[in-house]
């Protein structure tokens, strides 16, 4: 079975500071990994995805994530936070064979202060 | 944006009544999903479909049923709504080989 753990239900940063949102996964088969963002009262939007090509993945809005198999991690980073980055972020895992059902973490709310 | 429409967007219903939520896609994706989102739980899979008339249960399927008679439509039915089913429901679609999901705007359901 696959699972995702997101450390920290809330993360607070100042505008211009580094953003680091943590995600660890568990999977018995090679995984596909995703980060999604949800703005208030909206659906989820794909930020980036890892599909076994490059381990450093770049996404939209300046975010990137690095797949580290030895640490079973897929942390999301952004060098400099903007006020517009305030949202909830979800990490998700699926398997790269067979039926690709997404399993989500519980989410991390990013708060950005001026 | 992926062509996914959920209806209704908001609904208030009484305990014990049946409720049907509709998801309509224009992308011709094979897979469709229903998730519920609750604070502290993230998104949990209710049911999913891997083709017309092919459906299966997710992790929180009790009290829910689904139907998919056409590729583009996936219906979620609460047979007899309970207050514990008050939630935001999201429909999603995906297509192999990468399995990335695209989401609708959600339906906020309140059971009183």
Contacts between the chains, C-beta under 8 A, distances in Angstrom:
chain1	res1	chain2	res2	distance
A	6	B	42	7.9
A	9	B	40	7.4
A	32	B	98	6.4
A	32	B	99	5.8
A	32	B	100	7.8
A	34	B	100	6.1
A	34	B	101	7.9
A	36	B	103	7.9
A	41	B	106	7.9
A	42	B	105	6.5
A	42	B	106	7.6
A	43	B	90	6.2
A	43	B	103	3.9
A	43	B	104	5.6
A	43	B	105	4.8
A	43	B	106	5.6
A	44	B	43	7.7
A	44	B	90	7.1
A	44	B	92	7.9
A	44	B	101	7.9
A	44	B	103	4.4
A	45	B	103	7.6
A	46	B	100	5.8
A	46	B	101	7.8
A	46	B	102	7.4
A	49	B	98	6.8
A	49	B	100	5.5
A	51	B	98	5.5
A	90	B	42	6.2
A	90	B	43	6.8
A	92	B	101	7.8
A	94	B	99	4.6
A	96	B	97	7.9
A	96	B	99	7.8
A	99	B	31	7.8
A	99	B	50	6.3
A	100	B	31	7.5
A	100	B	94	6.6
A	100	B	96	6.5
A	100	B	97	8.0
A	100	B	98	7.6
A	100	B	99	2.8
A	101	B	33	7.8
A	101	B	45	6.8
A	101	B	48	6.5
A	101	B	58	7.9
A	101	B	99	7.9
A	102	B	33	7.5
A	102	B	45	7.7
A	102	B	92	7.6
A	102	B	94	7.5
A	102	B	99	6.8
A	102	B	101	5.2
A	103	B	45	7.6
A	104	B	35	7.7
A	104	B	42	4.6
A	104	B	43	4.3
A	104	B	44	7.7
A	105	B	42	5.6
A	106	B	40	6.4
A	106	B	41	6.2
A	106	B	42	4.0
A	107	B	42	4.9
